[in-house]
Every structure is written in structure tokens, then in C-alpha cells.
Amino acid sequence: MNNGYEYYYIFGLDIPLEEYGLGKIKQPKIKDFLSKDIGMDDFFYPFIMNDIIIGQSQDKDTVLKIKESMGDLTFLLANCIQSKRFDILSLIKKNLEFLYQGNVSITDKGTIEVNNIEINNSNFKILCDVVLEMLKIDKSKLKFDKPIKKEMSEIEKIFERKRKEYEERVGKKKEKGLTILDIANATIHTSNFKYEDILNMTLYQLKNSFDVLTKKDQYDLTMMYMVSPKFEIKDKQEIGRAVQQES
């Protein structure tokens, strides 16, 4: 994380961005997304649009220079208008209204106004970075052009196999990674959290709880694997190296 708001993220507090001219933004809870019928898995999409535009361009360096000369917000709005992606413009407004709990308008001068706050080229990137962080999304791990398949570690292979076994039992087939619903289900059924607890969590809190539980399970699985008489010393050594790489 880069912006120093870890305590706000983990405790679900409103995030103070006054020093950037952005006021405060609310960290929505799971129940807020449901009551407003806003998709949790795709909520971050408008805040990475510039990276997607650049990542999918034939000449990335040239497009990046254009963005830098125009400014982050102007670049995004201009691309949406030029490509007639009015759905993205509507999504930007809808998401900002959700975060700020106020009416949002795009001005003639290419800025966004909400609750007497002006979002412009000087602070839009800060807002995007904070939104991604409060959703516990590591931007450095996102692929904006063609996805590259990563070689899985031994620990990841174990969990992938267990996940597939679970999906086969419940009749689920997935081509993508875990959804928010998957994370919520796993967190509820592997901990003392109740459904009401999950509803009152922010996305950051839910993902953080899931990550902690997953690390605990990884540790338990590794210990069971390493003490099992079914595996030779060299197998245990490989798992030990895999765990060190993961940590």
C-alpha cells in the first residue's frame, strides 16, 4: 500500500482525502452493495480504465505520453466520449455517487463535481489508487493486455485441487478466479463468522479475513504434508522451499 490508510481500511472507516481536495469517501459494506444493486466484482472497473486503454493499445508509449499531456481524468473522459462508451461514464457517476453519497455531475470543463468537491486531473489518480486499495486490489498484479498464466507453487496446486473438488461436489464450474460470493462462503464456513457479520463487512475486511484464514489453512496443510510418512524427504524439502517462496 502506498497511501498510508491501512488503519482506515481494516476498521472500515470513512477515508479522509481532504488534503487532496477529495473530501471523505465512504467504505461501503457488503449490504450497501446489495441494497443498491451494485456489482461488487466489477465495482473497480472505471478506476482502472486508463490502464486498460493503455494496456490494449498498439503503441503503448505514445498513448501513455498522450495521457500524461492531457491529464488522467481528461484522458479517461475523452476516450469514453470518443469511443462512445457512455456506459463507462454512467458507471463512473454511479460509483462516485455510491462512495460520496451525493449527486455527481460531469462539467463542461472536464471535471467531476460531487458534494462541493471537484475531481480533476490533479487528484483523480489519487482517488483511483485509494479505491483500489480499499477494495484490497493489488494493481501490480492486474494484467491489462493479455493475461499471462503463472506457474503455480506446490501449495497453490494443493488448494487448486481442493477448490476443484469442492466445485465438482456442489456442481459449480468456473473459468475465472474466486468471486466475492466464493470468498464470503469460504469465510463463513471455515470460521466463526455468521452471515450477518459478512453483511456488515467492507470488501477490504472480507478479503482480509479470507486471506488470514487461507494463510492459516496453508500452514496447517504444509505441516500435515511435511510430517506425513507417505512422502519422501526430497518431497518435504520441495514443499519447504515452496512455503519459503510464498512467505
Sequence and secondary structure as in RCSB ss.txt:
>XXXX:A:sequence
MNNGYEYYYIFGLDIPLEEYGLGKIKQPKIKDFLSKDIGMDDFFYPFIMNDIIIGQSQDKDTVLKIKESMGDLTF
LLANCIQSKRFDILSLIKKNLEFLYQGNVSITDKGTIEVNNIEINNSNFKILCDVVLEMLKIDKSKLKFDKPIKK
EMSEIEKIFERKRKEYEERVGKKKEKGLTILDIANATIHTSNFKYEDILNMTLYQLKNSFDVLTKKDQYDLTMMY
MVSPKFEIKDKQEIGRAVQQES
>XXXX:A:secstr
  SS HHHHHHT  EE GGGT  EE   BHHHHHHTT  STTTTGGGGHHHHHHHT SSHHHHHHHHHHH HHHH
HHHHHHHTT HHHHHHHHHHHHHHHTS EEE TTS EEETTEEE TTTHHHHHHHHHHHTT  GGG  SSS    
   HHHHHHHHHHHHHHHHHT   SS   HHHHHHHHHHTSS  HHHHHTSBHHHHHHHHHHHHHHHHHHHHHHH
HH TTS HHHHHHHHHHHHHH 
